[in-house]
């Protein structure tokens, strides 16, 4: 049957043209990058998307924080760049800088963002921030190398933000300001919301429609052993925990938002590849961190932790993650990678 179809196609030029056009259209669909990754040998773990939590220090005190200020350590720029080169060589395509609060080290952050985009030429460079320390001066200097800026906002009620430990009374106004900066400098604007006991019944539709983030990631508040489980940890998530039903209800209330990306505990727990402030991969299975990738290499470090690469793809970890090309390129972007 297949042979007969192939013969028929070979004898009809018009059908060959139609099939070629269909294939070209399909290859432009957002699903294709994810299919490409799924088609790779899944027995070989590649650090496709890495979340580099280069600092644990923060200027807020969110009660459910899952990456608390256990140390004040931060690597030198040279060591950090060497590690990022190794990750790029091992297959990293997207790099997200997080904390703590990354803008507490704004100069370091800017240097890393510029290096990741101009020298490593990564497909996507992003930041997750609470937004309080972002300035237009920083954006004007580094935003051309930034694809995505994600700002954490758990409520549009400042009293709730303060109760959570994130607010200071002006978070909502600052969020709107950051959105304008992102528009001005061509950066994709994203909002991250942790759905917890204090905001699970809120309706955020109006503000999300006004802000129009390209993605609105809604996480179910998560307990992480050794970070916020209350067992000799700096934070205790207990009073913030919600049921699965609470989380589903929140998502249903906002399911008309085209930017909504829900992430329940089940989806989130093991699908993120996290590099900590010591350049070690963290294991959310409760095991010890890997060795520093500068000491043991990327492959050995990855082999020693559990990262569910299949779940990463299935949760939508691969998406349209590159900013719109403005046509402006720095001279440094022309440099070749030097391994």
ZIVENNOR-V385492 format. One record per run of one state. SS is the DSSP state (helix for helix, strand for strand, loop for the rest). FROM is the first residue (numbers start at 1). TO is the last residue. If there is no record, write none. Layout:
[[SS:FROM:TO] [SS:FROM:TO]]
//
This chain:
[[loop:1:1] [helix:2:10] [loop:11:12] [helix:13:26] [loop:27:30] [helix:31:39] [loop:40:48] [strand:49:53] [loop:54:76] [helix:77:90] [loop:91:93] [strand:94:98] [loop:99:101] [helix:102:119] [loop:120:123] [strand:124:129] [loop:130:135] [helix:136:145] [loop:146:147] [strand:148:152] [loop:153:157] [helix:158:164] [loop:165:170] [helix:171:185] [loop:186:187] [strand:188:195] [loop:196:204] [helix:205:211] [loop:212:214] [strand:215:220] [loop:221:228] [strand:229:229] [loop:230:235] [strand:236:236] [loop:237:237] [helix:238:240] [loop:241:243] [helix:244:253] [loop:254:259] [strand:260:263] [loop:264:264] [helix:265:268] [loop:269:273] [strand:274:275] [loop:276:280] [strand:281:281] [loop:282:292] [helix:293:296] [loop:297:297] [helix:298:303] [loop:304:308] [helix:309:314] [loop:315:330] [helix:331:334] [loop:335:339]]
//
